[in-house]
Amino acid sequence: MAKATTADSIDSDQDPLRSISDAMRDAVQNASEDASKARERLREVGEGMGNSASRFLYTSSYMMSYGVVYASVFVAKTIPQDNPIVEGFIDGGRAAIEALNEAKTGSEG
């Protein structure tokens, strides 16, 4: 019975990561399809080249930012939260915010 409980907890832990990786894969596939469509449009339509190039750049930028965000989430979810490295990042972030607030109030007054 303990084995079933362990397997259930492993499946529930892997579900969010699997959904993130599925979303990243879908985003890359959609972006590559959009990029190929944009290339075809650039060849077919001479007058609409500016619009197609703009859309291609937009789609490429969107794909890159989407990939960065979901990769960051994936990495953040895989790192255990109760370890010295994460606590150091949290403390460093707080110190940076405090320093920024001090610099901000010092320049105003």
Secondary structure as GFF3:
##gff-version 3
##sequence-region A 1 109
A	DSSP	alpha_helix	2	44	.	.	.	ID=ss1
A	DSSP	alpha_helix	49	78	.	.	.	ID=ss2
A	DSSP	alpha_helix	84	108	.	.	.	ID=ss3
###
